């Protein structure tokens, strides 16, 4: 249950909160007021975090969302049936995936500047293809039907864009599964919010709030990833030594701390290699995480682990520790 909650909190509550905010009639006034404040607050927070923690991907993602909001709310006169709108819905998920899956390379570094150039080039190409001489052919490509016509009548997003969203969502889930502590999970939930923004009716503040929600989810993902890097061991996914050092002063009354060491671990590494050694540490950590007796496992460092048993004496913990040792 705890593992499931860790995968959906806080992103799903944020998405549900936005949905309620833009659908409940009594909250329309509140939604309109928030729509004038939240987008700028999210952009400011994203730029601050991107600069302070050197998260160029967050800066690029926020730039994509800002361009999207401008195009939806100010840059397109008839957004539901123009080349600009359908090109936006097709290219946005692809660009978000590239931002999420490519490594950090800085914002103003040569690699970062190249990404800005590629983003600007896309805008120029789309504006060129939106000219009357090319608009008809471009629109026919962006609105081609692959699935039955009645399947997606509830959204103005056309089928090529829907397929792009689906493929990108699958890729993000795969990357998230491979690296659970990566901010990629934030991009998956942000993709859902972006699709909601593109599908939402143009009237009212719904589109602005959904795009702001996508940015907020990305900001939260960076904060959470930074927290996990500081307090959770990346190899074993156990709380790390810093988390142990902060947990111990909060304990009151009786408690027991047990130290666990993997015998002959250096010899094992020398014989089978460090990759096999890492696998051993993950196996040991998984077993320690399931310790009976209410113990919480921490990775202390190297092949050393710690178990903390709140409210238990040494004698009460020994049977549980002996079970682990065996």
Secondary structure, 3 states (H helix, E strand, C coil): CHHHHHHHCCHHHHHHHHHHHHHCHHHHHHHHHHHCCHHHHHHHHHHHHHHHCCCHHHHHHHHHHHHHHHHHHHHCCCCCCCHHHHHHHHHHHHHHHHHHHCCCCCCCCHHHHHHHHHHHHHHHHHHHHCCHHHHHHHHHHHCCCCCCCCCCCCCCCCHHHHHHHHHHHHHHHHHHHHCCCCCHHHHHHHHHHHHHHHHCCCCCCHHHHHHHHHHHHHHHHHHHHHHHHHHECCCCCCECHHHHHHHHCCCCCCEEEEEEECCCHHHHHHHHCHHHHHHHHHHHHHHHHCCCCCCEEEEEECCEEEEEEECCCHHHHHHHHHHHHC
